[in-house]
Each structure stands twice: as C-alpha cells, then as structure tokens.
C-alpha cells in the first residue's frame, strides 16, 4: 500500500495529451504514492495508453506538468530527463523484446545503456532478473522459442533491470489466458512486496483491477478526462455514475465492499 505520510512519487497537474493538434485528454490531475499499485482504467479509446506515453516522455504534453519525486520531468531538458529515466521501468503490451537477441541479451540492454558495469557483471544481473520472474534456465532462449506469458515475464525482467523505483505497465494481461494472467498478478504483487516498487498500470481487466489495485483513475472519452478516482471495489459498489458502474460491473454481479 502507499504510504500516505510520504510525498507523492508522481504528480500530474493540468496535463493535456494529444497527437498532431488533436486533444485526447485535458486537465488531468492526480498523484501516485510510494509503493502504490495505481491503475489507469477505462473503455477502449479513452486515452489510457496515450496518458501513459505522455507520463514516461514518449510524447510531449501540449500543456501541464509531470513531476517525479518532486522534480520536473515533462518540461525538463533532455539530459535531466535521461537521468530520471533510470528510475523507470516499462513493460509494453507486447513485451517489446528484440527477436534477434536472447532473453539475457534483452534484459542486459538497459544496463549497457545506463551503467558502466562490465559485460560479466551485466550478464550476471540479467540472469538474476530472469530468475526473479521465474525464467531461470531460459537465459539463452530467443523470444520466438517461448510462450506469450513468458515473453511478458521476460519484458518485466528487462523493466526491472535497473532496480527502478517505478514500473509502468501497458495492458500487461493482453493476450494471456486466465491462468497465466493470475500468475502475472502474483508476480507483480511479489515484486511490490519485495522491493517496494511503485506500479502504474494501464488495464481494463476487471479481475486484476479488483485483485491488485490500491487506487484507480477512470478516464472517459466523452469528457476527455477523469470521471472517477478511488478504490475500485468501493467505486463498483457505491458509484452513482452509470459509466463507472457499467465499466466496473460488466459481466458480474454488483461488487459488495466487505464489512
């Protein structure tokens, strides 16, 4: 859980996101606490992945501010942003592994770019990170030789290579069967418990949202903004907004908050 008595790890103020002059989201405001499991949720086309790309610097906001650990990021110079990027890990929806590299070589890439460690030290850390996600013994396999769930875990190992304080996930359960999805849930929970990592996760998967999230923000395409924020279990049970209820209660009986 997040520690309420510590400053936010991420602060977003009046953020406007879009592409080629088209506004997708406007006046986005939220913060994320240390070690929090924070989800960005909403229906297709509401801007979840767009917001994530703007948070991590893949796209530049039209206006507004993103701060990490109290330091400006979105409007900082390139050198400052590169330094801050060492605090991030990112698991893309597909895993985004280089098909021509082994799993060990994929995990080694951030270490080669951001550290001065020797090749032997980098290989040892990459092997350790793969073991942490249950891929010990698969270091010399290529992405084409492993399953979709294993690719996601290898991508997570690469995201963890620099021991980041924050890991961002873009639809990590996409394309996974229910059993593999639950295993990924367990792995994410274990990493947070072991390292105190802050997790920011884009998802529409209800099972994982209810299982993992400390807090969510829900985006809406019509309003181009946040229409709900809080504990998803309580929002599902108590929200009076039909858009929130429809999203969080789809295909299920209405959620009841335990007494």
SERO-4910 file (N, C-alpha, C, O; in steps of 0.05 Angstrom, whole numbers):
BEGIN
 pado doro    nc1    nc2    nc3   cac1   cac2   cac3    cc1    cc2    cc3    oc1    oc2    oc3
  Unk    A     17    -24      0      0      0      0     18     25      0     40     25      9
  Unk    A      7     47    -10     21     72    -10     23     82     19      6     77     36
  Unk    A     45     97     24     49    109     50     39    138     49     51    155     35
  Unk    A     17    144     63      4    170     60     20    192     72     15    216     66
  Unk    A     39    186     89     54    207    103     80    214     88     96    230     98
  Unk    A     84    203     64    107    210     47     98    225     23     76    222     13
  Unk    A    116    242     12    109    258    -12    103    239    -36    112    217    -37
  Unk    A     86    249    -55     80    232    -78    105    226    -94    123    242    -96
  Unk    A    104    202   -106    125    195   -125    120    208   -152    139    217   -166
  Unk    A     95    210   -160     87    222   -185     66    243   -180     47    239   -165
  Unk    A     70    266   -192     50    288   -191     44    297   -219     62    304   -234
  Unk    A     18    297   -226      9    306   -252    -11    329   -248    -30    326   -234
  Unk    A     -5    351   -261    -22    375   -258    -29    387   -285    -12    394   -301
  Unk    A    -55    389   -289    -67    403   -312    -56    393   -339    -50    408   -357
  Unk    A    -52    366   -341    -39    355   -364    -59    353   -388    -82    345   -385
  Unk    A    -49    361   -411    -64    358   -436    -49    341   -455    -25    346   -461
  Unk    A    -62    320   -464    -48    300   -481    -62    298   -508    -86    300   -510
  Unk    A    -46    294   -529    -58    290   -555    -36    286   -576    -13    283   -570
  Unk    A    -45    285   -601    -28    280   -624    -35    298   -647    -58    302   -653
  Unk    A    -14    310   -659    -18    326   -683    -40    347   -680    -56    351   -698
  Unk    A    -41    360   -657    -60    381   -652    -87    372   -643   -105    388   -637
  Unk    A    -92    345   -642   -118    334   -633   -116    328   -603    -99    313   -595
  Unk    A   -134    340   -588   -134    336   -559   -148    309   -552   -170    305   -561
  Unk    A   -134    292   -537   -146    266   -528   -155    268   -499   -176    258   -491
  Unk    A   -138    281   -482   -144    285   -454   -137    313   -446   -118    325   -456
  Unk    A   -153    325   -427   -148    352   -419   -152    355   -389   -168    341   -377
  Unk    A   -136    373   -377   -137    379   -349   -137    355   -331   -154    351   -314
  Unk    A   -116    338   -335   -113    313   -320    -96    319   -295    -74    330   -297
  Unk    A   -107    312   -272    -94    318   -246    -95    293   -228   -117    283   -223
  Unk    A    -72    283   -219    -72    261   -199    -43    259   -189    -24    270   -199
  Unk    A    -41    244   -167    -14    237   -156    -14    208   -149    -35    195   -146
  Unk    A     10    197   -147     15    169   -141     34    167   -117     55    179   -118
  Unk    A     27    152    -97     43    150    -73     64    128    -76     63    111    -93
  Unk    A     84    130    -58    106    110    -58     95     82    -53     79     78    -34
  Unk    A    103     63    -69     96     35    -67     66     29    -73     56      8    -67
  Unk    A     53     49    -85     24     45    -91     21     29   -116     37     30   -135
  Unk    A      0     13   -117     -9     -2   -141    -31     15   -153    -54     13   -145
  Unk    A    -24     31   -173    -42     51   -184    -50     44   -212    -33     39   -229
  Unk    A    -76     42   -218    -86     34   -244    -99     57   -258   -113     74   -247
  Unk    A    -94     58   -285   -108     76   -303   -127     59   -319   -119     42   -334
  Unk    A   -154     64   -315   -174     46   -327   -193     62   -344   -193     87   -344
  Unk    A   -210     47   -359   -230     60   -376   -234     44   -401   -218     25   -407
  Unk    A   -255     50   -416   -261     36   -441   -241     41   -463   -224     58   -461
  Unk    A   -244     26   -485   -227     29   -508   -229     57   -519   -251     69   -521
  Unk    A   -207     69   -526   -207     95   -539   -209    118   -520   -212    141   -528
  Unk    A   -207    113   -493   -210    135   -474   -183    150   -469   -183    171   -456
  Unk    A   -161    139   -478   -135    153   -475   -117    141   -454    -98    154   -446
  Unk    A   -122    116   -446   -105    104   -425    -76    102   -433    -58    112   -419
  Unk    A    -71     90   -456    -43     87   -465    -31    113   -474     -7    117   -471
  Unk    A    -48    131   -484    -39    158   -491    -28    172   -466     -7    184   -467
  Unk    A    -43    171   -444    -34    183   -419     -7    171   -410     11    185   -402
  Unk    A     -5    144   -412     19    131   -403     43    141   -420     64    146   -409
  Unk    A     40    143   -446     61    152   -463     70    180   -456     94    186   -458
  Unk    A     52    197   -448     59    224   -440     72    225   -413     90    241   -408
  Unk    A     65    206   -395     77    205   -369    107    198   -371    123    210   -357
  Unk    A    113    179   -388    141    169   -389    158    184   -410    182    176   -414
  Unk    A    147    204   -423    163    220   -441    165    211   -470    180    222   -485
  Unk    A    149    190   -477    149    182   -505    134    203   -522    140    205   -546
  Unk    A    116    217   -510    103    240   -523    104    264   -505    103    262   -480
  Unk    A    106    288   -517    107    312   -501     80    324   -497     65    328   -516
  Unk    A     72    330   -472     46    342   -467     43    369   -481     62    384   -484
  Unk    A     18    375   -489     12    401   -500     15    423   -479     24    445   -484
  Unk    A      7    416   -454     10    434   -432      7    417   -406      0    394   -407
  Unk    A     14    430   -384     13    416   -358     40    406   -350     60    409   -364
  Unk    A     41    393   -326     67    386   -314     65    357   -303     45    348   -292
  Unk    A     88    343   -308     92    317   -295    117    319   -278    138    327   -288
  Unk    A    115    311   -252    138    312   -235    142    284   -223    123    270   -216
  Unk    A    167    276   -221    175    251   -207    192    258   -183    212    272   -186
  Unk    A    184    248   -160    199    254   -135    203    284   -131    224    293   -121
  Unk    A    183    299   -138    183    328   -135    199    343   -155    200    368   -154
  Unk    A    211    329   -175    228    343   -195    213    344   -222    201    323   -230
  Unk    A    213    366   -236    200    368   -262    212    348   -281    236    343   -282
  Unk    A    194    336   -297    202    317   -318    193    325   -345    209    327   -364
  Unk    A    167    330   -348    156    335   -375    168    359   -388    170    360   -413
  Unk    A    176    380   -373    187    404   -385    217    407   -378    227    429   -380
  Unk    A    230    386   -369    258    387   -363    275    384   -388    264    375   -409
  Unk    A    300    391   -387    317    388   -411    324    358   -415    319    342   -397
  Unk    A    334    351   -438    338    323   -446    357    309   -427    352    286   -419
  Unk    A    378    322   -418    397    309   -401    385    302   -374    389    280   -363
  Unk    A    369    320   -363    355    315   -338    335    293   -340    333    276   -322
  Unk    A    321    292   -363    301    271   -367    315    244   -369    304    224   -359
  Unk    A    337    243   -383    352    218   -385    360    207   -358    359    183   -353
  Unk    A    369    225   -341    377    217   -314    353    205   -299    355    185   -285
  Unk    A    330    219   -301    306    210   -287    296    183   -298    284    168   -284
  Unk    A    301    178   -324    291    153   -336    303    128   -322    291    106   -324
  Unk    A    325    131   -309    337    109   -295    319     99   -272    321     76   -263
  Unk    A    301    117   -263    283    109   -241    258     94   -252    242     85   -236
  Unk    A    256     91   -278    232     79   -290    238     52   -302    261     47   -310
  Unk    A    218     34   -301    218     11   -318    192     11   -333    173     23   -324
  Unk    A    191     -2   -357    167     -1   -374    163    -29   -386    180    -40   -399
  Unk    A    139    -39   -381    131    -64   -394    110    -58   -415     87    -50   -408
  Unk    A    117    -60   -440     99    -54   -462     79    -77   -466     84   -100   -457
  Unk    A     57    -71   -480     36    -91   -483     46   -117   -496     37   -138   -488
  Unk    A     63   -115   -515     73   -139   -530     97   -151   -516    106   -173   -525
  Unk    A    108   -138   -496    134   -147   -485    157   -132   -498    177   -126   -485
  Unk    A    154   -126   -524    173   -110   -539    202   -120   -537    220   -105   -534
  Unk    A    205   -147   -539    231   -158   -539    244   -158   -567    230   -160   -587
  Unk    A    270   -155   -567    285   -156   -593    287   -186   -600    299   -202   -586
  Unk    A    275   -193   -623    274   -221   -631    301   -233   -638    305   -257   -637
  Unk    A    320   -216   -645    347   -226   -652    365   -230   -629    388   -239   -632
  Unk    A    356   -222   -605    372   -225   -580    361   -246   -562    336   -250   -561
  Unk    A    378   -259   -547    368   -278   -527    355   -263   -504    356   -238   -503
  Unk    A    342   -277   -486    329   -264   -464    349   -249   -447    344   -227   -438
  Unk    A    372   -262   -442    393   -249   -426    402   -223   -439    406   -203   -426
  Unk    A    406   -224   -466    415   -200   -480    394   -178   -480    400   -155   -479
  Unk    A    368   -186   -481    346   -166   -480    347   -152   -453    344   -128   -451
  Unk    A    349   -167   -431    349   -156   -404    373   -139   -400    373   -119   -384
  Unk    A    395   -146   -413    420   -131   -409    420   -103   -422    436    -86   -415
  Unk    A    402    -98   -441    402    -73   -456    402    -48   -438    418    -30   -442
  Unk    A    383    -45   -419    384    -21   -402    409    -18   -386    419      4   -381
  Unk    A    421    -41   -378    446    -40   -362    469    -30   -380    486    -15   -370
  Unk    A    469    -39   -405    490    -30   -423    488      0   -429    508     14   -432
  Unk    A    463     10   -430    459     38   -438    463     57   -414    473     79   -418
  Unk    A    456     48   -390    455     67   -367    476     62   -345    477     76   -326
  Unk    A    493     41   -348    513     36   -328    540     32   -341    543     31   -365
  Unk    A    561     31   -324    588     26   -333    598     -1   -323    622     -5   -321
  Unk    A    579    -19   -318    586    -46   -308    600    -61   -330    597    -56   -354
  Unk    A    616    -81   -322    630    -98   -341    610   -117   -354    587   -121   -344
  Unk    A    618   -129   -377    600   -148   -391    593   -171   -373    570   -181   -373
  Unk    A    612   -180   -357    606   -203   -339    586   -195   -318    568   -210   -312
  Unk    A    589   -171   -306    571   -162   -286    543   -158   -297    523   -165   -284
  Unk    A    541   -147   -321    515   -143   -334    502   -170   -339    478   -173   -334
  Unk    A    517   -190   -349    506   -216   -354    496   -229   -328    475   -243   -328
  Unk    A    510   -225   -306    502   -236   -280    476   -224   -270    458   -238   -260
  Unk    A    473   -197   -273    449   -184   -265    426   -192   -282    404   -197   -272
  Unk    A    430   -194   -308    408   -202   -326    399   -231   -319    375   -236   -320
  Unk    A    417   -248   -313    410   -275   -305    394   -275   -279    374   -289   -277
  Unk    A    402   -258   -260    387   -256   -235    359   -245   -239    340   -256   -228
  Unk    A    356   -225   -256    330   -213   -261    311   -234   -275    287   -235   -268
  Unk    A    322   -249   -293    305   -270   -305    297   -291   -285    274   -301   -286
  Unk    A    315   -298   -266    308   -316   -245    286   -305   -227    268   -320   -218
  Unk    A    286   -279   -222    266   -266   -205    238   -268   -217    218   -268   -202
  Unk    A    236   -270   -243    209   -272   -256    203   -301   -264    185   -305   -280
  Unk    A    219   -320   -254    213   -348   -260    224   -358   -286    213   -378   -296
  Unk    A    244   -345   -297    255   -354   -323    284   -363   -320    299   -362   -340
  Unk    A    291   -372   -297    318   -384   -294    320   -409   -312    302   -425   -313
  Unk    A    342   -411   -326    346   -432   -345    338   -426   -374    343   -441   -392
  Unk    A    325   -403   -377    317   -394   -404    333   -371   -415    325   -358   -434
  Unk    A    356   -366   -402    372   -342   -409    380   -342   -439    381   -320   -451
  Unk    A    386   -365   -450    396   -366   -477    375   -372   -498    381   -376   -522
  Unk    A    350   -372   -490    328   -375   -508    322   -349   -523    327   -327   -512
  Unk    A    311   -351   -547    303   -328   -562    273   -324   -558    259   -343   -552
  Unk    A    262   -300   -562    234   -295   -558    215   -314   -573    194   -322   -563
  Unk    A    223   -322   -597    207   -339   -613    205   -367   -601    187   -383   -609
  Unk    A    222   -374   -582    223   -400   -571    207   -403   -544    206   -424   -532
  Unk    A    194   -381   -536    179   -382   -511    150   -373   -515    143   -362   -535
  Unk    A    133   -378   -495    105   -372   -496    100   -342   -492    118   -327   -485
  Unk    A     75   -334   -497     67   -306   -493     70   -297   -465     80   -275   -460
  Unk    A     62   -314   -446     65   -307   -418     94   -305   -410    101   -287   -393
  Unk    A    111   -321   -421    140   -320   -415    152   -294   -427    170   -283   -415
  Unk    A    142   -286   -450    152   -261   -462    145   -237   -444    161   -219   -440
  Unk    A    121   -238   -432    113   -216   -414    132   -216   -390    140   -195   -381
  Unk    A    138   -240   -379    156   -241   -356    184   -232   -363    198   -219   -347
  Unk    A    193   -239   -387    220   -230   -396    220   -200   -399    240   -187   -392
  Unk    A    198   -188   -410    196   -159   -412    196   -146   -385    208   -125   -381
  Unk    A    184   -160   -365    184   -149   -338    212   -150   -326    221   -132   -312
  Unk    A    227   -172   -331    254   -174   -322    271   -151   -333    287   -140   -319
  Unk    A    267   -144   -358    282   -122   -370    273    -95   -357    290    -78   -352
  Unk    A    247    -92   -351    238    -68   -338    250    -65   -310    252    -43   -300
  Unk    A    257    -87   -298    268    -87   -270    298    -86   -270    310    -86   -248
  Unk    A    311    -86   -293    340    -89   -295    355    -68   -278    376    -75   -266
  Unk    A    345    -43   -278    359    -22   -264    349    -17   -235    354      3   -223
  Unk    A    333    -37   -225    320    -34   -199    305     -8   -197    310      8   -179
  Unk    A    287     -3   -215    273     23   -216    254     27   -193    244      8   -181
  Unk    A    249     52   -185    230     58   -164    202     56   -174    183     51   -159
  Unk    A    198     60   -201    171     59   -213    172     41   -237    190     42   -253
  Unk    A    151     24   -239    148      8   -264    121     15   -276    100     14   -262
  Unk    A    121     21   -302     97     27   -317     89      2   -333    107    -10   -345
  Unk    A     64     -4   -334     54    -27   -349     32    -18   -369     14     -3   -361
  Unk    A     34    -26   -394     13    -20   -413     -2    -46   -420      9    -63   -436
  Unk    A    -26    -50   -409    -42    -74   -414    -26    -99   -412    -24   -115   -431
  Unk    A    -14   -105   -389      3   -128   -386    -11   -155   -389      2   -175   -395
  Unk    A    -37   -156   -386    -52   -181   -388    -63   -186   -416    -75   -207   -420
  Unk    A    -58   -168   -434    -69   -171   -461    -58   -196   -474    -34   -201   -475
  Unk    A    -76   -213   -484    -69   -237   -499    -62   -261   -481    -55   -282   -492
  Unk    A    -65   -258   -455    -58   -280   -437    -83   -295   -429   -105   -283   -426
  Unk    A    -81   -322   -425   -103   -337   -415   -106   -332   -385    -88   -321   -372
  Unk    A   -130   -339   -373   -135   -333   -345   -114   -343   -325   -107   -330   -306
  Unk    A   -104   -368   -330    -85   -379   -311    -58   -363   -312    -47   -357   -292
  Unk    A    -49   -357   -336    -24   -342   -339    -28   -313   -328     -9   -302   -317
  Unk    A    -52   -302   -332    -57   -276   -321    -55   -275   -291    -43   -257   -279
  Unk    A    -66   -296   -278    -64   -298   -248    -35   -300   -239    -28   -289   -218
  Unk    A    -20   -315   -254      9   -318   -247     23   -291   -249     40   -285   -233
  Unk    A     16   -276   -269     28   -249   -272     19   -231   -249     35   -215   -239
  Unk    A     -6   -233   -241    -16   -218   -217      2   -225   -193     11   -206   -179
  Unk    A      7   -250   -189     22   -259   -165     51   -248   -167     62   -240   -147
  Unk    A     62   -248   -191     89   -238   -195     91   -208   -189    109   -198   -176
  Unk    A     71   -193   -200     71   -164   -195     68   -158   -165     82   -140   -155
  Unk    A     51   -172   -152     47   -169   -123     72   -175   -108     80   -161    -89
  Unk    A     86   -196   -116    111   -205   -102    133   -184   -106    147   -178    -87
  Unk    A    135   -172   -130    155   -152   -135    150   -127   -118    169   -116   -106
  Unk    A    125   -119   -116    119    -96   -100    125   -101    -70    136    -84    -57
  Unk    A    118   -125    -61    123   -132    -33    153   -134    -27    162   -126     -5
  Unk    A    169   -144    -46    197   -148    -41    213   -122    -44    231   -117    -27
  Unk    A    207   -106    -64    224    -82    -70    210    -56    -64    223    -35    -65
  Unk    A    185    -56    -56    171    -31    -51    166    -14    -76    164     10    -75
  Unk    A    166    -27    -99    163    -14   -125    136     -1   -128    116    -13   -121
  Unk    A    136     24   -138    110     36   -146    102     26   -173    118     26   -192
  Unk    A     77     18   -176     67      6   -201     45     25   -213     26     31   -199
  Unk    A     48     32   -238     28     47   -252     19     30   -276     35     24   -294
  Unk    A     -6     21   -276    -15      0   -294    -39      9   -310    -60     17   -299
  Unk    A    -37      9   -336    -60     13   -354    -73    -14   -359    -60    -33   -367
  Unk    A    -99    -15   -354   -113    -41   -358   -143    -37   -359   -154    -17   -348
  Unk    A   -157    -56   -371   -186    -58   -370   -195    -85   -359   -218    -91   -359
  Unk    A   -175   -101   -349   -181   -128   -339   -191   -126   -311   -176   -121   -292
  Unk    A   -217   -131   -307   -230   -128   -281   -218   -145   -260   -214   -136   -237
  Unk    A   -212   -170   -266   -202   -189   -245   -177   -178   -233   -174   -178   -208
  Unk    A   -158   -168   -249   -133   -158   -239   -136   -130   -226   -123   -124   -207
  Unk    A   -155   -114   -236   -160    -88   -224   -170    -92   -195   -160    -80   -177
  Unk    A   -190   -110   -192   -200   -115   -165   -180   -129   -147   -180   -125   -123
  Unk    A   -163   -146   -159   -144   -162   -143   -121   -145   -134   -111   -149   -111
  Unk    A   -111   -127   -150    -86   -113   -145    -88    -84   -137    -72    -74   -121
  Unk    A   -107    -70   -148   -106    -40   -147   -110    -30   -119   -129    -38   -105
  Unk    A    -93    -12   -110    -98      5    -86   -117     27    -94   -135     35    -78
  Unk    A   -114     38   -118   -129     61   -126   -129     62   -156   -110     53   -169
  Unk    A   -151     73   -168   -153     76   -197   -161    104   -204   -173    119   -187
  Unk    A   -155    112   -228   -169    135   -241   -182    123   -265   -171    107   -280
  Unk    A   -207    131   -270   -221    122   -294   -224    145   -314   -234    166   -307
  Unk    A   -215    140   -338   -217    160   -360   -242    156   -376   -252    134   -378
  Unk    A   -251    177   -389   -275    177   -405   -270    192   -431   -262    215   -431
  Unk    A   -276    179   -454   -271    191   -480   -289    215   -484   -280    235   -496
  Unk    A   -314    214   -474   -333    236   -479   -324    262   -466   -326    283   -478
  Unk    A   -315    260   -441   -307    284   -426   -278    290   -429   -268    312   -421
  Unk    A   -262    271   -441   -233    274   -444   -219    279   -418   -200    294   -416
  Unk    A   -229    266   -397   -217    269   -371   -223    247   -352   -232    226   -359
  Unk    A   -217    252   -326   -221    232   -305   -249    235   -294   -258    257   -287
  Unk    A   -264    213   -293   -292    214   -283   -294    199   -257   -316    201   -244
  Unk    A   -274    185   -248   -275    172   -222   -247    167   -212   -228    163   -228
  Unk    A   -243    167   -185   -218    161   -173   -223    149   -146   -240    157   -131
  Unk    A   -207    128   -139   -210    115   -113   -206     85   -114   -196     75   -134
  Unk    A   -213     72    -93   -212     43    -90   -232     31   -110   -256     37   -108
  Unk    A   -224     14   -129   -243      4   -149   -265    -13   -137   -287    -13   -148
  Unk    A   -260    -27   -116   -280    -43   -103   -302    -25    -92   -326    -31    -94
  Unk    A   -294     -3    -80   -314     16    -69   -329     31    -91   -353     35    -89
  Unk    A   -314     38   -112   -327     51   -135   -348     33   -148   -370     42   -155
  Unk    A   -341      7   -150   -360    -12   -163   -386    -14   -146   -407    -17   -157
  Unk    A   -383    -13   -120   -406    -17   -102   -422      9    -98   -446      8    -94
  Unk    A   -408     32    -99   -421     56    -89   -424     79   -109   -439     97   -105
  Unk    A   -410     78   -132   -411    100   -151   -440    103   -162   -453     83   -168
  Unk    A   -448    128   -165   -474    133   -177   -471    141   -206   -491    147   -220
  Unk    A   -447    142   -217   -443    149   -245   -448    124   -261   -434    104   -258
  Unk    A   -467    124   -280   -473    100   -295   -450     90   -312   -447     66   -317
  Unk    A   -432    108   -321   -409    100   -337   -389     84   -320   -378     64   -329
  Unk    A   -386     92   -294   -368     78   -276   -380     50   -269   -366     30   -269
  Unk    A   -406     50   -263   -419     25   -255   -419      5   -279   -414    -18   -275
  Unk    A   -424     15   -303   -424     -2   -326   -397    -15   -331   -395    -39   -337
  Unk    A   -376      1   -328   -349    -10   -333   -341    -30   -311   -331    -51   -317
  Unk    A   -345    -23   -286   -335    -40   -264   -354    -63   -257   -346    -81   -242
  Unk    A   -378    -63   -267   -397    -85   -261   -403   -102   -286   -421   -119   -285
  Unk    A   -389    -97   -308   -396   -112   -332   -391   -141   -329   -370   -150   -319
  Unk    A   -410   -157   -336   -408   -186   -335   -407   -198   -308   -400   -221   -305
  Unk    A   -413   -182   -287   -411   -192   -260   -435   -183   -244   -451   -166   -252
  Unk    A   -438   -195   -220   -457   -185   -201   -445   -160   -189   -420   -158   -186
  Unk    A   -461   -140   -181   -450   -116   -169   -432   -122   -146   -438   -139   -129
  Unk    A   -409   -109   -146   -389   -114   -125   -398   -103    -98   -409    -81    -96
  Unk    A   -394   -119    -77   -401   -111    -50   -376   -107    -33   -360   -125    -31
  Unk    A   -373    -84    -22   -350    -79     -5   -352    -95     21   -373    -92     35
  Unk    A   -332   -112     28   -334   -127     52   -337   -110     77   -326    -88     78
  Unk    A   -353   -119     96   -357   -104    121   -332   -103    138   -331    -91    159
***
